[in-house]
Amino acid sequence: MAVSASKFENAIKNAGIPKLKWWKDWDKNNWNGRKGWNSKTGDPLALLLHHNGGASTDSSKAEDNKDCKKDENGAKFVNRHPDFDSPASQFFLRRCGQLDINGYTQCYHAGKGDFKGTEWEGHKIPKDSGNSYMMGIEIASKGIKDDLTEAQWETLAKLAVALKDLYGWKDTSTYYFPRHKDWAPGRKSDIKASNSKVQKKFTEYAGQWDGKVPDIEGIYNAEADPELKNPAAWRLAARLADLGYYKGEVAEKGSQGYPAKAVANFNEDTNMEDKSKYGPRAHEKIFGLEKGSVS
Ligand SMILES: [Zn+2]
């Protein structure tokens, strides 16, 4: 069954985003005859990342972007596209980090485009039908360079996790968070940030670990075989990254092997008996299996 407006509302409210604005009629489920979502689940399959090309500054310094009102006109436009009398994206993200919510069902933002032959092909979204399958977020930006503020990245990362959990998306990878230019290459240039930068920022502000505790045997296997890349090794690396032991790196599911150096550093810092090996005590501490061990 499709996610209801109240369930959507709760998920966004509990996402840890500092500032939210709910626009009138955000819970309406009929924009010019567009209702719900066309996917099998009745929910959106991805969030398309846009910039609005209309910010007052491209300074990404916090002190230049404190005033949320500076993006009021941009927010109004996205709330009611003048041609369609409908939201021009479900979300608008101001430079101060405030998230505006305009809708939760399909509206107008993707336009003509296609994922055929790309890494997003698996979504099976028909050509030129992105609006019926994907949510959109308009991020306030001048759009000339990658000028998003840290406050925007933080909100976007938290929104990504909330949507993943709400709609049952597997993770917060690029597959679920493509850019407008990935949908409409040649026609669109938003957003300026690369997909790997987006992923890096998600990690920085929302963590990498998916919350599942890996099987310790899987970790032992990866430790014994440097060629082996398994989900246990990925979860270990992601968790160590969140704890600050896998610095500046993003653990990549499917291609992540045993993070030997990060484990050695963890063992050293936490006085594990055997510093060179993965053990049950480290497992408990890293994954918080004992109360108060890891915060
Ligand atoms: Zn766009």
Boltz pocket constraint, residues with backbone or C-beta under 6 A from the ligand:
constraints:
  - pocket:
      binder: B
      contacts: [[A, 49], [A, 50], [A, 51], [A, 109], [A, 180], [A, 188], [A, 190]]
      max_distance: 6.0
